[in-house]
Amino acid sequence: MNTETIGAWAGQVWNALNTADVLDNKQIKKMTKLKDKELCAALGWLAREGKIAFEESGDDKEILVRLVQE
């Protein structure tokens, strides 16, 4: 795993989020085919860049991810 690979995964996640308003981890994994570790690295990358925000679902069972509007 290197920064180039993580950046590519982050791009996949960003593209998935760009098609929907809000997604949970399960939905992102299904759309991107990323494994847990890969998804976490990609989400960390996007969060560090300020591209995404996290919120709790209504039933507090899932963490939802959405793109930050610039």
All heavy atoms as TSV, in Angstrom:
chain	resi	resn	atom	element	x	y	z
A	1	MET	N	N	0.860	-1.174	0.000
A	1	MET	CA	C	0.000	0.000	0.000
A	1	MET	C	C	0.904	1.234	0.000
A	1	MET	O	O	1.803	1.339	0.819
A	1	MET	CB	C	-0.888	-0.026	1.247
A	1	MET	CG	C	-1.832	1.117	1.345
A	1	MET	SD	S	-2.872	1.224	2.835
A	1	MET	CE	C	-3.310	-0.432	3.210
A	2	ASN	N	N	0.646	2.148	-0.926
A	2	ASN	CA	C	1.398	3.393	-0.979
A	2	ASN	C	C	0.429	4.553	-1.239
A	2	ASN	O	O	-0.757	4.346	-1.481
A	2	ASN	CB	C	2.503	3.333	-2.037
A	2	ASN	CG	C	1.964	3.031	-3.422
A	2	ASN	OD1	O	0.932	3.571	-3.824
A	2	ASN	ND2	N	2.636	2.170	-4.162
A	3	THR	N	N	0.945	5.772	-1.210
A	3	THR	CA	C	0.067	6.927	-1.337
A	3	THR	C	C	-0.598	6.997	-2.714
A	3	THR	O	O	-1.731	7.466	-2.817
A	3	THR	CB	C	0.815	8.245	-1.058
A	3	THR	OG1	O	1.951	8.327	-1.911
A	3	THR	CG2	C	1.258	8.319	0.387
A	4	GLU	N	N	0.072	6.515	-3.727
A	4	GLU	CA	C	-0.538	6.517	-5.059
A	4	GLU	C	C	-1.768	5.605	-5.097
A	4	GLU	O	O	-2.812	5.961	-5.647
A	4	GLU	CB	C	0.482	6.066	-6.099
A	4	GLU	CG	C	0.014	6.246	-7.524
A	4	GLU	CD	C	1.122	5.961	-8.521
A	4	GLU	OE1	O	2.199	6.566	-8.399
A	4	GLU	OE2	O	0.882	5.135	-9.422
A	5	THR	N	N	-1.631	4.435	-4.489
A	5	THR	CA	C	-2.743	3.480	-4.431
A	5	THR	C	C	-3.895	4.033	-3.593
A	5	THR	O	O	-5.059	3.960	-3.999
A	5	THR	CB	C	-2.259	2.136	-3.851
A	5	THR	OG1	O	-1.186	1.657	-4.648
A	5	THR	CG2	C	-3.371	1.113	-3.827
A	6	ILE	N	N	-3.565	4.597	-2.441
A	6	ILE	CA	C	-4.606	5.160	-1.575
A	6	ILE	C	C	-5.314	6.306	-2.285
A	6	ILE	O	O	-6.535	6.442	-2.205
A	6	ILE	CB	C	-4.018	5.612	-0.229
A	6	ILE	CG1	C	-3.471	4.408	0.536
A	6	ILE	CG2	C	-5.076	6.341	0.612
A	6	ILE	CD1	C	-2.639	4.763	1.749
A	7	GLY	N	N	-4.572	7.115	-3.011
A	7	GLY	CA	C	-5.172	8.201	-3.775
A	7	GLY	C	C	-6.143	7.689	-4.828
A	7	GLY	O	O	-7.201	8.280	-5.057
A	8	ALA	N	N	-5.789	6.568	-5.463
A	8	ALA	CA	C	-6.682	5.966	-6.464
A	8	ALA	C	C	-7.961	5.456	-5.800
A	8	ALA	O	O	-9.062	5.630	-6.336
A	8	ALA	CB	C	-5.966	4.838	-7.199
A	9	TRP	N	N	-7.827	4.829	-4.635
A	9	TRP	CA	C	-9.004	4.366	-3.896
A	9	TRP	C	C	-9.875	5.551	-3.499
A	9	TRP	O	O	-11.101	5.496	-3.574
A	9	TRP	CB	C	-8.605	3.593	-2.647
A	9	TRP	CG	C	-7.877	2.311	-2.894
A	9	TRP	CD1	C	-7.930	1.521	-4.000
A	9	TRP	CD2	C	-6.985	1.671	-1.988
A	9	TRP	NE1	N	-7.117	0.428	-3.833
A	9	TRP	CE2	C	-6.523	0.488	-2.608
A	9	TRP	CE3	C	-6.506	1.974	-0.720
A	9	TRP	CZ2	C	-5.630	-0.383	-2.005
A	9	TRP	CZ3	C	-5.603	1.096	-0.108
A	9	TRP	CH2	C	-5.185	-0.062	-0.751
A	10	ALA	N	N	-9.233	6.635	-3.058
A	10	ALA	CA	C	-9.973	7.836	-2.674
A	10	ALA	C	C	-10.760	8.372	-3.874
A	10	ALA	O	O	-11.898	8.828	-3.718
A	10	ALA	CB	C	-9.015	8.896	-2.135
A	11	GLY	N	N	-10.185	8.295	-5.049
A	11	GLY	CA	C	-10.891	8.723	-6.254
A	11	GLY	C	C	-12.113	7.875	-6.524
A	11	GLY	O	O	-13.169	8.397	-6.918
A	12	GLN	N	N	-12.008	6.572	-6.293
A	12	GLN	CA	C	-13.156	5.685	-6.476
A	12	GLN	C	C	-14.273	6.040	-5.500
A	12	GLN	O	O	-15.458	6.078	-5.873
A	12	GLN	CB	C	-12.748	4.225	-6.260
A	12	GLN	CG	C	-11.850	3.673	-7.328
A	12	GLN	CD	C	-11.446	2.236	-7.005
A	12	GLN	OE1	O	-11.989	1.598	-6.115
A	12	GLN	NE2	N	-10.474	1.731	-7.743
A	13	VAL	N	N	-13.896	6.297	-4.254
A	13	VAL	CA	C	-14.891	6.651	-3.239
A	13	VAL	C	C	-15.526	7.996	-3.581
A	13	VAL	O	O	-16.744	8.154	-3.496
A	13	VAL	CB	C	-14.253	6.669	-1.825
A	13	VAL	CG1	C	-15.224	7.242	-0.800
A	13	VAL	CG2	C	-13.815	5.269	-1.431
A	14	TRP	N	N	-14.712	8.961	-3.983
A	14	TRP	CA	C	-15.238	10.280	-4.352
A	14	TRP	C	C	-16.235	10.155	-5.500
A	14	TRP	O	O	-17.293	10.769	-5.467
A	14	TRP	CB	C	-14.093	11.226	-4.728
A	14	TRP	CG	C	-14.544	12.634	-4.899
A	14	TRP	CD1	C	-14.611	13.598	-3.942
A	14	TRP	CD2	C	-15.022	13.233	-6.101
A	14	TRP	NE1	N	-15.100	14.763	-4.477
A	14	TRP	CE2	C	-15.358	14.571	-5.816
A	14	TRP	CE3	C	-15.192	12.785	-7.398
A	14	TRP	CZ2	C	-15.856	15.441	-6.769
A	14	TRP	CZ3	C	-15.695	13.659	-8.355
A	14	TRP	CH2	C	-16.008	14.969	-8.029
A	15	ASN	N	N	-15.901	9.341	-6.504
A	15	ASN	CA	C	-16.813	9.130	-7.633
A	15	ASN	C	C	-18.121	8.509	-7.172
A	15	ASN	O	O	-19.201	8.896	-7.638
A	15	ASN	CB	C	-16.161	8.274	-8.712
A	15	ASN	CG	C	-15.105	9.038	-9.481
A	15	ASN	OD1	O	-15.170	10.249	-9.621
A	15	ASN	ND2	N	-14.111	8.317	-9.969
A	16	ALA	N	N	-18.053	7.542	-6.273
A	16	ALA	CA	C	-19.274	6.906	-5.745
A	16	ALA	C	C	-20.124	7.929	-4.999
A	16	ALA	O	O	-21.345	7.994	-5.186
A	16	ALA	CB	C	-18.916	5.733	-4.835
A	17	LEU	N	N	-19.484	8.735	-4.161
A	17	LEU	CA	C	-20.222	9.741	-3.400
A	17	LEU	C	C	-20.785	10.831	-4.301
A	17	LEU	O	O	-21.807	11.437	-3.984
A	17	LEU	CB	C	-19.315	10.365	-2.334
A	17	LEU	CG	C	-18.978	9.460	-1.157
A	17	LEU	CD1	C	-17.847	10.063	-0.342
A	17	LEU	CD2	C	-20.206	9.227	-0.296
A	18	ASN	N	N	-20.142	11.064	-5.406
A	18	ASN	CA	C	-20.599	12.090	-6.338
A	18	ASN	C	C	-21.899	11.691	-7.027
A	18	ASN	O	O	-22.607	12.544	-7.554
A	18	ASN	CB	C	-19.506	12.364	-7.380
A	18	ASN	CG	C	-19.627	13.721	-8.007
A	18	ASN	OD1	O	-20.074	14.672	-7.383
A	18	ASN	ND2	N	-19.235	13.815	-9.249
A	19	THR	N	N	-22.252	10.402	-6.995
A	19	THR	CA	C	-23.484	9.923	-7.622
A	19	THR	C	C	-24.675	9.927	-6.658
A	19	THR	O	O	-25.803	9.716	-7.092
A	19	THR	CB	C	-23.322	8.492	-8.172
A	19	THR	OG1	O	-23.135	7.591	-7.088
A	19	THR	CG2	C	-22.165	8.403	-9.145
A	20	ALA	N	N	-24.401	10.136	-5.364
A	20	ALA	CA	C	-25.462	10.091	-4.360
A	20	ALA	C	C	-25.261	11.224	-3.364
A	20	ALA	O	O	-24.158	11.745	-3.218
A	20	ALA	CB	C	-25.443	8.748	-3.632
A	21	ASP	N	N	-26.315	11.565	-2.676
A	21	ASP	CA	C	-26.226	12.625	-1.674
A	21	ASP	C	C	-25.441	12.149	-0.454
A	21	ASP	O	O	-24.516	12.814	-0.005
A	21	ASP	CB	C	-27.636	13.063	-1.270
A	21	ASP	CG	C	-27.644	14.327	-0.445
A	21	ASP	OD1	O	-26.728	15.149	-0.619
A	21	ASP	OD2	O	-28.564	14.488	0.366
A	22	VAL	N	N	-25.810	10.985	0.066
A	22	VAL	CA	C	-25.183	10.413	1.260
A	22	VAL	C	C	-25.137	8.899	1.085
A	22	VAL	O	O	-26.087	8.300	0.587
A	22	VAL	CB	C	-25.989	10.756	2.538
A	22	VAL	CG1	C	-25.404	10.071	3.749
A	22	VAL	CG2	C	-26.061	12.253	2.760
A	23	LEU	N	N	-24.024	8.274	1.494
A	23	LEU	CA	C	-23.891	6.820	1.450
A	23	LEU	C	C	-23.325	6.319	2.773
A	23	LEU	O	O	-22.572	7.030	3.437
A	23	LEU	CB	C	-22.938	6.394	0.324
A	23	LEU	CG	C	-23.356	6.698	-1.113
A	23	LEU	CD1	C	-22.204	6.402	-2.063
A	23	LEU	CD2	C	-24.576	5.888	-1.490
A	24	ASP	N	N	-23.654	5.077	3.133
A	24	ASP	CA	C	-23.000	4.460	4.278
A	24	ASP	C	C	-21.852	3.591	3.770
A	24	ASP	O	O	-21.679	3.404	2.564
A	24	ASP	CB	C	-23.988	3.679	5.147
A	24	ASP	CG	C	-24.620	2.480	4.456
A	24	ASP	OD1	O	-24.010	1.897	3.550
A	24	ASP	OD2	O	-25.748	2.116	4.842
A	25	ASN	N	N	-21.054	3.080	4.692
A	25	ASN	CA	C	-19.870	2.296	4.307
A	25	ASN	C	C	-20.225	1.089	3.450
A	25	ASN	O	O	-19.516	0.778	2.491
A	25	ASN	CB	C	-19.109	1.836	5.550
A	25	ASN	CG	C	-18.343	2.954	6.200
A	25	ASN	OD1	O	-18.305	4.072	5.701
A	25	ASN	ND2	N	-17.728	2.672	7.326
A	26	LYS	N	N	-21.295	0.415	3.799
A	26	LYS	CA	C	-21.703	-0.772	3.050
A	26	LYS	C	C	-22.017	-0.427	1.601
A	26	LYS	O	O	-21.635	-1.140	0.674
A	26	LYS	CB	C	-22.913	-1.428	3.725
A	26	LYS	CG	C	-23.247	-2.801	3.197
A	26	LYS	CD	C	-24.478	-3.382	3.881
A	26	LYS	CE	C	-24.195	-3.597	5.356
A	26	LYS	NZ	N	-25.314	-4.268	6.044
A	27	GLN	N	N	-22.720	0.688	1.404
A	27	GLN	CA	C	-23.059	1.118	0.046
A	27	GLN	C	C	-21.803	1.511	-0.741
A	27	GLN	O	O	-21.674	1.174	-1.914
A	27	GLN	CB	C	-24.028	2.305	0.105
A	27	GLN	CG	C	-25.386	1.942	0.642
A	27	GLN	CD	C	-26.221	3.171	0.963
A	27	GLN	OE1	O	-25.720	4.160	1.503
A	27	GLN	NE2	N	-27.508	3.096	0.629
A	28	ILE	N	N	-20.884	2.204	-0.075
A	28	ILE	CA	C	-19.645	2.597	-0.751
A	28	ILE	C	C	-18.839	1.362	-1.136
A	28	ILE	O	O	-18.312	1.274	-2.254
A	28	ILE	CB	C	-18.805	3.532	0.138
A	28	ILE	CG1	C	-19.562	4.834	0.407
A	28	ILE	CG2	C	-17.453	3.833	-0.519
A	28	ILE	CD1	C	-18.920	5.720	1.474
A	29	LYS	N	N	-18.741	0.399	-0.222
A	29	LYS	CA	C	-18.004	-0.835	-0.527
A	29	LYS	C	C	-18.613	-1.567	-1.714
A	29	LYS	O	O	-17.896	-2.072	-2.571
A	29	LYS	CB	C	-17.966	-1.750	0.701
A	29	LYS	CG	C	-16.948	-1.329	1.729
A	29	LYS	CD	C	-16.983	-2.164	2.980
A	29	LYS	CE	C	-16.863	-3.633	2.700
A	29	LYS	NZ	N	-16.810	-4.445	3.905
A	30	LYS	N	N	-19.923	-1.615	-1.775
A	30	LYS	CA	C	-20.601	-2.300	-2.879
A	30	LYS	C	C	-20.320	-1.593	-4.207
A	30	LYS	O	O	-20.084	-2.245	-5.226
A	30	LYS	CB	C	-22.106	-2.355	-2.615
A	30	LYS	CG	C	-22.873	-3.134	-3.638
A	30	LYS	CD	C	-24.337	-3.234	-3.269
A	30	LYS	CE	C	-25.090	-4.082	-4.283
A	30	LYS	NZ	N	-26.496	-4.214	-3.940
A	31	MET	N	N	-20.332	-0.268	-4.191
A	31	MET	CA	C	-20.126	0.490	-5.425
A	31	MET	C	C	-18.672	0.469	-5.897
A	31	MET	O	O	-18.410	0.492	-7.097
A	31	MET	CB	C	-20.577	1.939	-5.220
A	31	MET	CG	C	-22.071	2.084	-5.011
A	31	MET	SD	S	-22.564	3.752	-4.576
A	31	MET	CE	C	-22.473	4.527	-6.193
A	32	THR	N	N	-17.729	0.437	-4.947
A	32	THR	CA	C	-16.313	0.534	-5.304
A	32	THR	C	C	-15.586	-0.805	-5.316
A	32	THR	O	O	-14.489	-0.893	-5.848
A	32	THR	CB	C	-15.570	1.454	-4.321
A	32	THR	OG1	O	-15.651	0.897	-3.001
A	32	THR	CG2	C	-16.129	2.860	-4.348
A	33	LYS	N	N	-16.171	-1.808	-4.682
A	33	LYS	CA	C	-15.538	-3.129	-4.543
A	33	LYS	C	C	-14.258	-3.084	-3.694
A	33	LYS	O	O	-13.398	-3.941	-3.801
A	33	LYS	CB	C	-15.208	-3.752	-5.907
A	33	LYS	CG	C	-16.358	-3.798	-6.887
A	33	LYS	CD	C	-17.427	-4.764	-6.462
A	33	LYS	CE	C	-18.422	-4.958	-7.587
A	33	LYS	NZ	N	-19.769	-4.647	-7.257
A	34	LEU	N	N	-14.146	-2.062	-2.832
A	34	LEU	CA	C	-12.989	-1.947	-1.949
A	34	LEU	C	C	-13.180	-2.813	-0.705
A	34	LEU	O	O	-14.302	-3.008	-0.244
A	34	LEU	CB	C	-12.780	-0.493	-1.521
A	34	LEU	CG	C	-12.369	0.491	-2.609
A	34	LEU	CD1	C	-12.328	1.910	-2.041
A	34	LEU	CD2	C	-11.030	0.127	-3.214
A	35	LYS	N	N	-12.072	-3.297	-0.159
A	35	LYS	CA	C	-12.087	-4.037	1.106
A	35	LYS	C	C	-12.113	-3.029	2.255
A	35	LYS	O	O	-11.874	-1.833	2.060
A	35	LYS	CB	C	-10.852	-4.913	1.197
A	35	LYS	CG	C	-10.807	-5.955	0.098
A	35	LYS	CD	C	-9.520	-6.727	0.141
A	35	LYS	CE	C	-9.516	-7.714	-1.015
A	35	LYS	NZ	N	-8.194	-8.066	-1.444
A	36	ASP	N	N	-12.393	-3.518	3.464
A	36	ASP	CA	C	-12.502	-2.637	4.632
A	36	ASP	C	C	-11.276	-1.747	4.801
A	36	ASP	O	O	-11.397	-0.539	4.977
A	36	ASP	CB	C	-12.720	-3.448	5.919
A	36	ASP	CG	C	-14.129	-4.002	6.037
A	36	ASP	OD1	O	-15.060	-3.378	5.498
A	36	ASP	OD2	O	-14.291	-5.060	6.671
A	37	LYS	N	N	-10.097	-2.343	4.787
A	37	LYS	CA	C	-8.862	-1.601	4.989
A	37	LYS	C	C	-8.666	-0.544	3.896
A	37	LYS	O	O	-8.259	0.581	4.178
A	37	LYS	CB	C	-7.681	-2.572	5.022
A	37	LYS	CG	C	-6.343	-1.928	5.253
A	37	LYS	CD	C	-5.229	-2.934	5.511
A	37	LYS	CE	C	-5.004	-3.836	4.329
A	37	LYS	NZ	N	-3.784	-4.659	4.479
A	38	GLU	N	N	-8.979	-0.899	2.678
A	38	GLU	CA	C	-8.842	0.032	1.555
A	38	GLU	C	C	-9.825	1.193	1.689
A	38	GLU	O	O	-9.472	2.357	1.459
A	38	GLU	CB	C	-9.059	-0.710	0.240
A	38	GLU	CG	C	-8.039	-1.789	-0.018
A	38	GLU	CD	C	-8.423	-2.759	-1.121
A	38	GLU	OE1	O	-9.596	-2.776	-1.547
A	38	GLU	OE2	O	-7.530	-3.517	-1.562
A	39	LEU	N	N	-11.051	0.874	2.073
A	39	LEU	CA	C	-12.067	1.914	2.252
A	39	LEU	C	C	-11.671	2.868	3.365
A	39	LEU	O	O	-11.793	4.091	3.217
A	39	LEU	CB	C	-13.440	1.294	2.551
A	39	LEU	CG	C	-14.563	2.286	2.809
A	39	LEU	CD1	C	-14.774	3.223	1.618
A	39	LEU	CD2	C	-15.849	1.556	3.147
A	40	CYS	N	N	-11.187	2.339	4.468
A	40	CYS	CA	C	-10.773	3.194	5.581
A	40	CYS	C	C	-9.644	4.133	5.170
A	40	CYS	O	O	-9.653	5.315	5.525
A	40	CYS	CB	C	-10.347	2.343	6.773
A	40	CYS	SG	S	-11.728	1.535	7.596
A	41	ALA	N	N	-8.683	3.618	4.422
A	41	ALA	CA	C	-7.575	4.453	3.954
A	41	ALA	C	C	-8.097	5.551	3.031
A	41	ALA	O	O	-7.706	6.724	3.143
A	41	ALA	CB	C	-6.531	3.604	3.234
A	42	ALA	N	N	-9.008	5.203	2.131
A	42	ALA	CA	C	-9.569	6.172	1.193
A	42	ALA	C	C	-10.389	7.237	1.922
A	42	ALA	O	O	-10.281	8.432	1.622
A	42	ALA	CB	C	-10.430	5.462	0.155
A	43	LEU	N	N	-11.195	6.823	2.892
A	43	LEU	CA	C	-11.992	7.775	3.661
A	43	LEU	C	C	-11.093	8.709	4.466
A	43	LEU	O	O	-11.360	9.915	4.566
A	43	LEU	CB	C	-12.973	7.053	4.578
A	43	LEU	CG	C	-14.128	6.332	3.889
A	43	LEU	CD1	C	-14.932	5.530	4.906
A	43	LEU	CD2	C	-15.025	7.303	3.134
A	44	GLY	N	N	-10.029	8.165	5.036
A	44	GLY	CA	C	-9.073	8.991	5.771
A	44	GLY	C	C	-8.435	10.037	4.873
A	44	GLY	O	O	-8.269	11.199	5.254
A	45	TRP	N	N	-8.078	9.625	3.668
A	45	TRP	CA	C	-7.479	10.542	2.684
A	45	TRP	C	C	-8.442	11.693	2.380
A	45	TRP	O	O	-8.068	12.862	2.431
A	45	TRP	CB	C	-7.168	9.742	1.421
A	45	TRP	CG	C	-6.576	10.507	0.281
A	45	TRP	CD1	C	-7.208	11.442	-0.497
A	45	TRP	CD2	C	-5.248	10.410	-0.219
A	45	TRP	NE1	N	-6.356	11.899	-1.458
A	45	TRP	CE2	C	-5.147	11.284	-1.317
A	45	TRP	CE3	C	-4.155	9.642	0.133
A	45	TRP	CZ2	C	-3.970	11.419	-2.050
A	45	TRP	CZ3	C	-2.990	9.773	-0.600
A	45	TRP	CH2	C	-2.908	10.662	-1.672
A	46	LEU	N	N	-9.685	11.331	2.060
A	46	LEU	CA	C	-10.677	12.346	1.703
A	46	LEU	C	C	-11.032	13.241	2.893
A	46	LEU	O	O	-11.232	14.447	2.730
A	46	LEU	CB	C	-11.930	11.685	1.137
A	46	LEU	CG	C	-11.743	11.013	-0.227
A	46	LEU	CD1	C	-12.960	10.160	-0.561
A	46	LEU	CD2	C	-11.471	12.035	-1.312
A	47	ALA	N	N	-11.083	12.658	4.089
A	47	ALA	CA	C	-11.384	13.442	5.285
A	47	ALA	C	C	-10.256	14.431	5.564
A	47	ALA	O	O	-10.504	15.593	5.897
A	47	ALA	CB	C	-11.599	12.526	6.483
A	48	ARG	N	N	-9.026	13.990	5.415
A	48	ARG	CA	C	-7.871	14.857	5.653
A	48	ARG	C	C	-7.861	16.032	4.683
A	48	ARG	O	O	-7.461	17.137	5.030
A	48	ARG	CB	C	-6.577	14.041	5.531
A	48	ARG	CG	C	-5.315	14.825	5.772
A	48	ARG	CD	C	-5.237	15.242	7.249
A	48	ARG	NE	N	-3.963	15.850	7.528
A	48	ARG	CZ	C	-3.786	17.172	7.631
A	48	ARG	NH1	N	-4.785	17.991	7.483
A	48	ARG	NH2	N	-2.598	17.650	7.899
A	49	GLU	N	N	-8.318	15.794	3.461
A	49	GLU	CA	C	-8.380	16.856	2.460
A	49	GLU	C	C	-9.620	17.737	2.630
A	49	GLU	O	O	-9.790	18.698	1.887
A	49	GLU	CB	C	-8.376	16.256	1.053
A	49	GLU	CG	C	-7.048	15.683	0.639
A	49	GLU	CD	C	-7.024	15.248	-0.819
A	49	GLU	OE1	O	-8.101	15.003	-1.408
A	49	GLU	OE2	O	-5.919	15.156	-1.363
A	50	GLY	N	N	-10.497	17.382	3.567
A	50	GLY	CA	C	-11.704	18.168	3.795
A	50	GLY	C	C	-12.759	17.972	2.719
A	50	GLY	O	O	-13.633	18.811	2.542
A	51	LYS	N	N	-12.694	16.848	2.006
A	51	LYS	CA	C	-13.623	16.585	0.899
A	51	LYS	C	C	-14.907	15.904	1.343
A	51	LYS	O	O	-15.894	15.916	0.628
A	51	LYS	CB	C	-12.951	15.701	-0.157
A	51	LYS	CG	C	-11.677	16.251	-0.727
A	51	LYS	CD	C	-11.965	17.314	-1.727
A	51	LYS	CE	C	-10.656	17.755	-2.373
A	51	LYS	NZ	N	-10.796	18.939	-3.147
A	52	ILE	N	N	-14.896	15.259	2.529
A	52	ILE	CA	C	-16.068	14.525	3.001
A	52	ILE	C	C	-16.388	14.906	4.444
A	52	ILE	O	O	-15.545	15.435	5.165
A	52	ILE	CB	C	-15.878	12.989	2.907
A	52	ILE	CG1	C	-14.674	12.527	3.716
A	52	ILE	CG2	C	-15.776	12.549	1.460
A	52	ILE	CD1	C	-14.520	11.022	3.820
A	53	ALA	N	N	-17.615	14.613	4.819
A	53	ALA	CA	C	-18.064	14.793	6.201
A	53	ALA	C	C	-18.787	13.529	6.634
A	53	ALA	O	O	-19.358	12.817	5.804
A	53	ALA	CB	C	-18.990	15.994	6.301
A	54	PHE	N	N	-18.742	13.252	7.911
A	54	PHE	CA	C	-19.384	12.073	8.474
A	54	PHE	C	C	-20.563	12.513	9.342
A	54	PHE	O	O	-20.513	13.554	9.992
A	54	PHE	CB	C	-18.398	11.286	9.343
A	54	PHE	CG	C	-17.182	10.815	8.613
A	54	PHE	CD1	C	-15.998	11.535	8.646
A	54	PHE	CD2	C	-17.221	9.645	7.872
A	54	PHE	CE1	C	-14.870	11.095	7.970
A	54	PHE	CE2	C	-16.098	9.198	7.185
A	54	PHE	CZ	C	-14.923	9.932	7.238
A	55	GLU	N	N	-21.606	11.706	9.352
A	55	GLU	CA	C	-22.755	11.969	10.215
A	55	GLU	C	C	-23.365	10.633	10.620
A	55	GLU	O	O	-23.172	9.622	9.953
A	55	GLU	CB	C	-23.778	12.854	9.509
A	55	GLU	CG	C	-24.254	12.312	8.181
A	55	GLU	CD	C	-25.060	13.323	7.394
A	55	GLU	OE1	O	-24.517	14.370	7.035
A	55	GLU	OE2	O	-26.236	13.034	7.141
A	56	GLU	N	N	-24.084	10.640	11.734
A	56	GLU	CA	C	-24.747	9.425	12.200
A	56	GLU	C	C	-26.087	9.287	11.508
A	56	GLU	O	O	-26.757	10.278	11.217
A	56	GLU	CB	C	-24.944	9.471	13.713
A	56	GLU	CG	C	-23.654	9.389	14.476
A	56	GLU	CD	C	-23.864	9.369	15.978
A	56	GLU	OE1	O	-24.985	9.059	16.426
A	56	GLU	OE2	O	-22.913	9.675	16.691
A	57	SER	N	N	-26.482	8.048	11.264
A	57	SER	CA	C	-27.804	7.802	10.685
A	57	SER	C	C	-28.860	8.046	11.753
A	57	SER	O	O	-28.545	8.166	12.935
A	57	SER	CB	C	-27.898	6.365	10.160
A	57	SER	OG	O	-27.804	5.450	11.232
A	58	GLY	N	N	-30.099	8.098	11.329
A	58	GLY	CA	C	-31.193	8.348	12.258
A	58	GLY	C	C	-31.300	7.322	13.371
A	58	GLY	O	O	-31.664	7.641	14.494
A	59	ASP	N	N	-30.955	6.078	13.065
A	59	ASP	CA	C	-31.041	5.028	14.079
A	59	ASP	C	C	-29.693	4.750	14.742
A	59	ASP	O	O	-29.568	3.814	15.524
A	59	ASP	CB	C	-31.602	3.743	13.468
A	59	ASP	CG	C	-30.769	3.240	12.296
A	59	ASP	OD1	O	-29.675	3.774	12.052
A	59	ASP	OD2	O	-31.223	2.301	11.620
A	60	ASP	N	N	-28.682	5.553	14.442
A	60	ASP	CA	C	-27.340	5.440	15.024
A	60	ASP	C	C	-26.661	4.101	14.750
A	60	ASP	O	O	-25.742	3.714	15.460
A	60	ASP	CB	C	-27.369	5.698	16.537
A	60	ASP	CG	C	-27.756	7.118	16.872
A	60	ASP	OD1	O	-27.523	8.012	16.035
A	60	ASP	OD2	O	-28.293	7.337	17.970
A	61	LYS	N	N	-27.098	3.378	13.723
A	61	LYS	CA	C	-26.484	2.083	13.407
A	61	LYS	C	C	-25.390	2.208	12.360
A	61	LYS	O	O	-24.548	1.342	12.244
A	61	LYS	CB	C	-27.549	1.098	12.930
A	61	LYS	CG	C	-28.501	0.683	14.013
A	61	LYS	CD	C	-29.462	-0.368	13.525
A	61	LYS	CE	C	-30.376	-0.788	14.656
A	61	LYS	NZ	N	-31.285	-1.841	14.258
A	62	GLU	N	N	-25.425	3.260	11.590
A	62	GLU	CA	C	-24.465	3.445	10.507
A	62	GLU	C	C	-23.843	4.832	10.580
A	62	GLU	O	O	-24.465	5.776	11.063
A	62	GLU	CB	C	-25.157	3.293	9.141
A	62	GLU	CG	C	-25.689	1.919	8.848
A	62	GLU	CD	C	-24.606	0.900	8.565
A	62	GLU	OE1	O	-23.509	1.295	8.105
A	62	GLU	OE2	O	-24.849	-0.283	8.805
A	63	ILE	N	N	-22.640	4.921	10.075
A	63	ILE	CA	C	-22.004	6.216	9.864
A	63	ILE	C	C	-22.218	6.554	8.385
A	63	ILE	O	O	-21.907	5.758	7.507
A	63	ILE	CB	C	-20.505	6.171	10.172
A	63	ILE	CG1	C	-20.263	5.810	11.643
A	63	ILE	CG2	C	-19.822	7.490	9.807
A	63	ILE	CD1	C	-20.732	6.854	12.628
A	64	LEU	N	N	-22.762	7.719	8.139
A	64	LEU	CA	C	-23.029	8.146	6.781
A	64	LEU	C	C	-21.923	9.089	6.316
A	64	LEU	O	O	-21.360	9.838	7.103
A	64	LEU	CB	C	-24.374	8.864	6.705
A	64	LEU	CG	C	-25.570	8.042	7.192
A	64	LEU	CD1	C	-26.825	8.899	7.190
A	64	LEU	CD2	C	-25.763	6.805	6.354
A	65	VAL	N	N	-21.629	9.030	5.040
A	65	VAL	CA	C	-20.566	9.852	4.452
A	65	VAL	C	C	-21.176	10.691	3.346
A	65	VAL	O	O	-21.972	10.189	2.542
A	65	VAL	CB	C	-19.433	8.972	3.873
A	65	VAL	CG1	C	-18.292	9.825	3.368
A	65	VAL	CG2	C	-18.928	7.971	4.906
A	66	ARG	N	N	-20.794	11.955	3.291
A	66	ARG	CA	C	-21.273	12.824	2.219
A	66	ARG	C	C	-20.132	13.718	1.776
A	66	ARG	O	O	-19.197	13.977	2.534
A	66	ARG	CB	C	-22.467	13.656	2.655
A	66	ARG	CG	C	-22.177	14.628	3.756
A	66	ARG	CD	C	-23.371	15.533	4.064
A	66	ARG	NE	N	-23.084	16.344	5.227
A	66	ARG	CZ	C	-22.347	17.453	5.204
A	66	ARG	NH1	N	-21.806	17.864	4.097
A	66	ARG	NH2	N	-22.126	18.135	6.309
A	67	LEU	N	N	-20.207	14.180	0.539
A	67	LEU	CA	C	-19.233	15.124	0.025
A	67	LEU	C	C	-19.482	16.490	0.652
A	67	LEU	O	O	-20.630	16.872	0.888
A	67	LEU	CB	C	-19.337	15.250	-1.498
A	67	LEU	CG	C	-18.873	14.049	-2.313
A	67	LEU	CD1	C	-19.097	14.326	-3.798
A	67	LEU	CD2	C	-17.413	13.729	-2.055
A	68	VAL	N	N	-18.426	17.211	0.903
A	68	VAL	CA	C	-18.526	18.575	1.393
A	68	VAL	C	C	-18.654	19.472	0.169
A	68	VAL	O	O	-17.865	19.385	-0.765
A	68	VAL	CB	C	-17.280	18.950	2.212
A	68	VAL	CG1	C	-17.280	20.433	2.568
A	68	VAL	CG2	C	-17.178	18.092	3.452
A	69	GLN	N	N	-19.652	20.316	0.179
A	69	GLN	CA	C	-19.883	21.239	-0.931
A	69	GLN	C	C	-18.900	22.386	-0.840
A	69	GLN	O	O	-18.777	23.014	0.197
A	69	GLN	CB	C	-21.316	21.769	-0.905
A	69	GLN	CG	C	-22.369	20.695	-0.993
A	69	GLN	CD	C	-22.263	19.854	-2.266
A	69	GLN	OE1	O	-22.004	20.397	-3.327
A	69	GLN	NE2	N	-22.433	18.569	-2.140
A	70	GLU	N	N	-18.207	22.626	-1.926
A	70	GLU	CA	C	-17.197	23.711	-1.924
A	70	GLU	C	C	-17.742	24.957	-2.526
A	70	GLU	O	O	-18.629	25.024	-3.259
A	70	GLU	CB	C	-15.981	23.256	-2.711
A	70	GLU	CG	C	-15.307	22.077	-2.044
A	70	GLU	CD	C	-14.115	21.574	-2.850
A	70	GLU	OE1	O	-13.718	22.215	-3.831
A	70	GLU	OE2	O	-13.595	20.545	-2.479
